[in-house]
Each structure stands twice: as C-alpha cells, then as structure tokens.
C-alpha cells in the first residue's frame, strides 16, 4: 500500500449544523478522509496542517455507505461510499477554519 501524503489524507472539512454543534459542545471536528487512511495518519495530518502539535486527543472513524436510488426497476448509485473522521481536540484549542 502506498503511503498517503498529508494533504491526501484529509479531503475536506464537513461543516453542517450538526457538526457546528459538536464543535461548540464537545470540541469535535469532522472531516472527510481518504478511504484507505487510518487513525494515526488522520491525527498526524490534522496536527501538521492546522499546526496543533500534540493537541489531538482522539480520532473516531466511520465508513459512510453509498446511497442508492431507483428509477422504475433500475437501481443506481446516487453517491459513493466515503470515510468520515471525527477529531477531538484538547479543551481551549480550536481550528480557525470552523470558527464562523
């Protein structure tokens, strides 16, 4: 398996109402990550990209299934499967990208 570059691990931040509540209440940030990335790679990428050396406490990851649609008798894929990472930071530490 090829080693992922830091900027290949994290695809994009997920900013929704639910994730905004998670940031405020629990200091958790949500990202879409590469399907073959692991927790260690995500932790290193977040610390390096956002300059948070040693501030990441925990990383939870989950696979989001593909969404299927139907037209008549035919099934099709509306969106592909992807991987989501929830990153917990220490108290008092924040990522400016999410501050609105």
C-alpha positions in Angstrom: 0.0 0.0 0.0 1.4 3.4 -1.0 2.0 6.0 1.7 -0.5 8.8 1.6 0.7 12.4 1.6 -0.7 14.6 4.5 -2.9 16.6 2.1 -4.2 13.4 0.5 -5.4 12.0 3.9 -7.9 14.9 4.6 -10.2 15.5 1.7 -12.4 18.3 3.1 -14.0 19.5 6.3 -17.6 18.8 6.9 -19.5 21.9 8.0 -23.2 21.3 8.8 -25.5 22.3 11.6 -24.8 19.1 13.5 -21.0 19.4 13.2 -21.2 23.0 14.3 -23.0 21.9 17.5 -20.3 19.3 18.0 -17.6 21.9 17.8 -19.3 24.2 20.3 -20.3 21.5 22.8 -17.6 18.8 22.6 -14.7 20.4 20.7 -15.0 17.7 18.0 -14.2 18.5 14.3 -15.4 16.4 11.3 -13.5 15.7 8.1 -14.0 13.6 5.0 -10.8 11.5 4.7 -9.3 9.0 2.2 -10.9 5.6 2.2 -7.5 3.9 2.9 -6.4 6.3 5.7 -6.1 5.1 9.3 -6.5 7.0 12.6 -2.8 7.6 13.0 -2.5 9.2 9.6 -5.5 11.4 10.3 -4.1 12.5 13.6 -0.7 13.4 12.1 -2.4 15.2 9.2 -4.6 17.3 11.4 -1.8 18.2 13.7 0.5 19.2 10.8 -2.0 21.0 8.6 -3.6 23.1 11.3 -0.4 23.5 13.4 -1.8 21.6 16.5 1.2 19.7 17.7 0.1 17.2 20.4 -3.4 18.8 20.7 -5.4 15.9 19.1 -6.9 13.8 21.9 -8.9 11.2 20.0 -9.9 10.2 16.4 -13.0 8.2 15.6 -13.6 7.0 12.1 -16.6 5.5 10.3 -17.5 4.3 6.8 -20.5 6.1 5.3 -22.3 3.7 2.9 -23.2 4.6 -0.7 -26.7 6.0 -1.3 -28.8 4.2 -3.8 -31.6 5.5 -5.9 -34.2 3.9 -8.0 -35.9 4.8 -11.3 -38.5 2.2 -12.2 -37.0 -1.2 -11.9 -33.4 0.1 -12.2 -31.1 0.8 -9.2 -28.3 3.3 -9.4 -25.7 4.8 -7.1 -26.6 8.4 -6.1 -23.4 8.9 -4.1 -20.3 6.8 -3.5 -19.2 5.4 -0.1 -16.8 7.6 1.8 -15.0 7.7 5.1 -15.6 10.2 7.9 -13.2 11.1 10.8 -14.3 12.9 14.0 -11.3 14.5 15.6 -11.4 15.5 19.3 -9.1 18.3 20.4 -8.0 19.4 23.9 -10.1 22.0 25.8 -9.4 25.5 24.7 -7.9 24.5 21.4 -9.8 25.3 18.2 -9.4 25.3 14.4 -10.0 28.7 12.8 -11.4 27.2 9.7 -14.5 26.1 11.6 -15.0 29.4 13.5 -17.8 31.3 11.9 
